């Protein structure tokens, strides 16, 4: 199961990066009518949540560049940003390297108890594997948002 989960993380991230590859800097900042966030926010949010859920909850040091929590944490939105967010190329570079760091850090540790269990609705995440499994759902949801935003922006 350990390798299967890591392979699914590879697949999910490759899908996210494929969706993001042709987005322009201008498109990345458009917030479609009726929504609160942009493509840039969704990419940064995917990265930030993986750092929090994979690394921080396991007691490992997350790699969150300065400003990432203010820009991309749950509940944030571009309308509230007071500083320039990272470029698409920076976000993509971080996303590309993140899954390898997760694989290298957590190979063989899926059953390790989390240093900081989290309850989301009726679900309590208690192990590294549970957090990574939830992250698959989370990333897929935000990747689908990016696909929808691209369609709305380009119509």
ZAMARGU-4260 file (C-alpha; in steps of 0.2 Angstrom, whole numbers, plus 5000, padded with zeros to 4 digits):
<rodrens>
0) 5000/5000/5000 | 5015/5012/5004 | 5021/5012/4985 | 5003/5012/4978 | 4999/5028/4988
5) 5015/5036/4983 | 5012/5032/4965 | 4994/5040/4966 | 5003/5055/4973 | 5014/5055/4958
10) 4999/5053/4946 | 4989/5067/4955 | 5003/5079/4954 | 5007/5075/4936 | 4989/5079/4932
15) 4989/5095/4941 | 5005/5101/4932 | 4998/5096/4915 | 4983/5107/4918 | 4994/5121/4924
20) 5007/5120/4910 | 4998/5132/4897 | 4991/5145/4910 | 4998/5162/4907 | 5003/5174/4921
25) 4988/5185/4917 | 4976/5170/4917 | 4983/5164/4933 | 4977/5180/4942 | 4959/5181/4935
30) 4946/5177/4948 | 4930/5171/4938 | 4914/5179/4943 | 4906/5170/4957 | 4922/5163/4964
35) 4934/5169/4977 | 4951/5162/4971 | 4962/5161/4955 | 4972/5148/4947 | 4988/5155/4955
40) 4979/5153/4972 | 4974/5135/4969 | 4991/5130/4964 | 4999/5138/4979 | 4985/5131/4990
45) 4989/5113/4984 | 5007/5116/4988 | 5004/5123/5005 | 4991/5110/5011 | 5003/5096/5006
50) 5017/5104/5016 | 5005/5106/5031 | 4997/5089/5029 | 5012/5079/5024 | 5026/5087/5034
55) 5020/5097/5048 | 5007/5085/5055 | 5021/5071/5055 | 5032/5082/5065 | 5044/5086/5050
60) 5049/5103/5045 | 5038/5110/5031 | 5046/5120/5016 | 5034/5135/5016 | 5043/5150/5008
65) 5039/5167/5016 | 5022/5173/5013 | 5014/5156/5008 | 5003/5154/5023 | 4996/5172/5021
70) 4993/5169/5002 | 4987/5151/5001 | 4981/5144/5018 | 4963/5139/5019 | 4952/5154/5020
75) 4964/5166/5011 | 4960/5174/4994 | 4969/5185/4982 | 4958/5200/4985 | 4966/5201/5003
80) 4984/5200/4997 | 4995/5215/5001 | 5011/5208/4993 | 5015/5201/4976 | 5012/5182/4976
85) 5025/5170/4968 | 5026/5168/4949 | 5019/5153/4941 | 5036/5146/4937 | 5040/5147/4955
90) 5024/5138/4960 | 5027/5125/4947 | 5045/5122/4952 | 5039/5120/4970 | 5025/5108/4965
95) 5037/5098/4954 | 5049/5095/4969 | 5037/5092/4982 | 5031/5074/4978 | 5049/5068/4978
100) 5052/5076/4995 | 5036/5067/5001 | 5042/5051/4994 | 5060/5052/5001 | 5054/5057/5018
105) 5039/5046/5021 | 5044/5030/5011 | 5039/5016/5023 | 5031/5027/5036 | 5013/5027/5031
110) 5007/5019/5047 | 5017/5032/5058 | 5005/5041/5070 | 5004/5059/5066 | 5011/5072/5079
115) 4996/5082/5076 | 4980/5072/5071 | 4966/5083/5063 | 4947/5081/5062 | 4938/5087/5046
120) 4920/5084/5048 | 4917/5066/5053 | 4935/5061/5047 | 4950/5060/5059 | 4967/5059/5051
125) 4979/5051/5062 | 4993/5043/5052 | 5005/5049/5038 | 4996/5038/5026 | 4979/5045/5031
130) 4985/5063/5028 | 4993/5058/5011 | 4977/5049/5006 | 4966/5064/5010 | 4979/5075/5001
135) 4975/5065/4985 | 4956/5070/4986 | 4961/5088/4991 | 4973/5090/4976 | 4960/5082/4964
140) 4947/5094/4969 | 4958/5110/4967 | 4965/5103/4950 | 4947/5102/4944 | 4944/5120/4950
145) 4959/5125/4939 | 4951/5116/4924 | 4935/5125/4927 | 4943/5142/4929 | 4952/5139/4913
150) 4936/5136/4903 | 4928/5151/4911 | 4942/5162/4908 | 4945/5157/4890 | 4927/5156/4884
</rodrens>
